[in-house]
Amino acid sequence: MLLFLNFLKKQKTEEPPVKANTSAPKQVDVRKGEIGEYKIDIQLDQLPKGCRYLSDLLIKNPKAKSGYSQIDHVVLTPYGIFVIETKNYQGTIYGGKDRKTWSVNGKFKMMNPFVQNYGHIKALASLIDQKHQNFFISMVSFTKCSTFKVDLDYRKIVSNELIVYDIELSEFIHRKVSVLKIQHKEPILSEREISMIYDVFSNADIKDPAIRREHEEALKASTTDTTILATCSICNKPVSDKVKSYCLSNKKFDGKIYCYEHQKGFD
């Protein structure tokens, strides 16, 4: 009887073995900028039927300081051409149509992204037939880590300059296309014209790594202009002019800018 009671007690107190976790650990050190671009890619995959898009184009632009324009995304639809500039800033975005510079949290300056995108649109428009040059819509996408304090017109779907959060990009394109359908009744770009413009933009894209590096170096040099926001090379967090100067003057950072948190990795 005693042996039987000990056996019951042992069964009650012993816990079943925990199954070993054989799955690979999740990657947690992904750059925020890369996450942002991944979210944009998901949005672009949800575009309306008949649309095509290109990403990360580098094309010649004699009017740009570097001689080139780097365009984040171009979406071709039967009712317009969307040129999208993506931003990965955290904080409150202050700006207006009549301001050449905007700010993050009222402190860190950045170029008006629509002025920046206007240059991109002009560079793209120069590549195609003049009859298509009035079909462009400028969009600027920020992550949900930001909050807009900008002109309300930028959020009105009737505008040809739209500011959106990354998670609503495809929604705004859908809505804008719906408005344009009402205005034009018939598509303004045929399937053949969309394919032709797609090929023109694709062929103009400079893929040479050396030229792309040269363009990036020219952009770094332009950060000495206080109207351009300096950001961390890893997390894209805005940094002060003091931090920027410290990084650029320190050889261990190899010409890159890092916030205080990511400077620790170089100690």
N, C-alpha and C positions, 0 to 999 in steps of 0.2 A: 504493500500500500504506500509506503514512504517513497519508494522508487517511482511509483506512478505519479505522486504529487510533485516530486522534483522535476519529472519530465514535463508536466503541464506548466510549471513555473518557468522553465527554460524556454518553452515555446512562446510564452507571453512576453518575456523580456527581450528576446533577441529580435532585432529589426532586420528586415530584408536588406540584402546588399543593394547599394546604390549603383545604378548603371553608369558605367564610365562614359564621359563625354568625349567621343572620338572625333567630333566635328572640329574643323579648323577654327581658330580664334578669329573673331570679327576684326577687320581692319578699322582702327579708330583714328589713325593719324593721316586721314585723307585731307588734302588742302580744301579749304572752304571754297576757293574759286573753282576747283574742279567739281565740287558738289553742285555749285550753282550752275555750271555749264551742263552737268548731267540732267538737272531739273529742266533746263531749257530744251535739251534734246527730247525729253519726254513730251514736253508741250508741243514741239514741232512735229512729232510723230502723230499728233492728234489733229492735224490740219484738215481743212475741208477737202473733199474729193476734187481732184484736178489741180491741186497745188504742188509745187516743187520748191525745194529750198537748198541753199548752199550755206556753208559755215566757214568761218575763219579765212576770209579772202584777203589777199594782199595784192593791191593793184597800184599801178603808177598814178601819181597825182602831183604834178609839178607845183601846185599851189600849196601843198603841205610842206611843213618844215623838213621832214625826212625825205620828201620826194615820193612818198607812198601813202596810201590809206589802207588801214587794216580794219576790215568790216566783220563784225561778229556773225551776223546772219542776214541773209536775203531770202525773202519768201515771195515766190511768184504765184499769183492767183489770176483767174480770168478777169478780175475786176480791179486789180492794182498790184503794185510792187511794194512790199513792206521791207524797209531797211531797219534792222534792229541793233541797237547799241545796248550791251548788257553791263550792269554795274553791280558790284558786290560789297557796297558800303553798309556799315551799321550805324544807325542813328537817325536823327530827323533831317530830312532833305529840304532845305529852303531854296526857293528859286522862282523866277518869273520870266516871262517872254522878253522883257526889256532889260534883262540883266545878263551881261557877258559871263559873269562868274556866279556860281551857286555855292552853297556851303553845306557842310555836314555838321549838325549840332551848333550851327551858328558860329563855328570857329575855323574849321578846316575848309579852305577854298578849293573849288574844282571848276573846270571849264563848264559852261552851260552845255549839257550833253546834246541838246538839240542843235546848237551851233556846230558842235563836233560832228554830229550826224549829217548836218546839211552839207558839210564838205565831202562826206562819204557819198551822199546821194549825187552830188555834182560830178564826182569822179566816175560813178557808175553810169550816170546819164550820158556822159560824153562817149560811152562805148556803143550806144544803141541809137536807133533811128530817132530823129527829132520828134516824130509824132507820138512816141512813147514816153517822152521826157516829163510829161505832166501827170503821170500815173503813179508817182511815188508817194508812199505814206511813211512818215518817220515815227519810229517807236523806240522808247527807252525803257528798259526793263531793270527793275531793282529787286533785290531779294526781300523777303518778308521780315528781315532783320531791320528794315528801315521803315520810316513813316514819312508820308508826303505832307509838306507844307508849301505847296506850289499853286500856281494859277489853276483855278478850277477848270478852265477850258481844256487843259491837258487830259482831263478825265472824261470829257464829253466825246461820245462815239462819233459825232459828226465832224470832229476836228481831224486834220491830217497830221497832227502832231499829238501823239498819245503817250502818256506815261503809265506804266503798269507794273504790277508785281509779277515776279517770274511764274507763280502758280496760276495766274490768270491770263497768260499770254495768248494761248490758243483760243480762249473764250473771247478776248477782245478782237482777235483776227476774225473769228466767226461772225461776231456782231458787226464789225466794220464791213465785211464782205456783204452781209445782209443789207446794210444801208446802201452800199454802192449798187447792189442789184436793183434796188428800188429807183435809184437815181438814173441808172443807165439802161434799164430794161434788158438790153442784150450785153453779152460779155464784150469788154473792150480789148481783151487779148484772147486770140484763138489758141487752141492747143498747139498748133504749129508755131505761133509767135512765142509762146511760153518756152517751147523747146529751143527755139532759135536764141532767145535771150539767155536762157540757161547756159547754152553752149558758149555764147560770147563771154559771159561772166566767168565761166569755168576756165576757158582758154586764157583769159586775162590774168587769172590767179597765178601769182609768182610762188613757186614751190621751192625754189633754190634756198637751202638752209643758210647759206652765207649772206644772201641779200636780206633774209628775214632777221638774221642776227644784227646786221647793219642797221636795219630799221629799228630794232629794239634798243640798240645803243643810242640812236638818235633820240628816241623817246626818253631814255634815261637822262640824257644831257638836258632835255627840255624841262626836267623837273626843277631846274634852278629857277624857272619862272614861277613866281609865287601864285600865279593864277591857276596853276595846275596842282591838284591835290597829290601829295606824296603818301603812298600807302605801303604797308608791310608786304614784302615779296611772298610771304607764306600765307598769311591770313587776310590780307587786303585791308586790314584795319588802318584808318588814317593816322598819320604820325605828324608831330610838330616839325617845324623847320629846324629846330635844334637837334632833334633825333635824326632827321634826314641828313643834316650836315655832318653829324658824328659818324654815321654809317658810311657816307660817301668818302670821308677822309680817312677811314680805317681800312687798311689793306685786308684784314682778315674777313671782311664782308664782301670782298671781290666786286665792288661797285654796286652792290645791291642794298636795299633798305629793309630794315627789320624793326619791328616794334620791340619794346622792352622785354616782353615775354620771350620772343624768339631770338633775342640777342644772347640769352642765357646758354643756348646750345653751342655757342662759340667760345665759351669760357674754358 
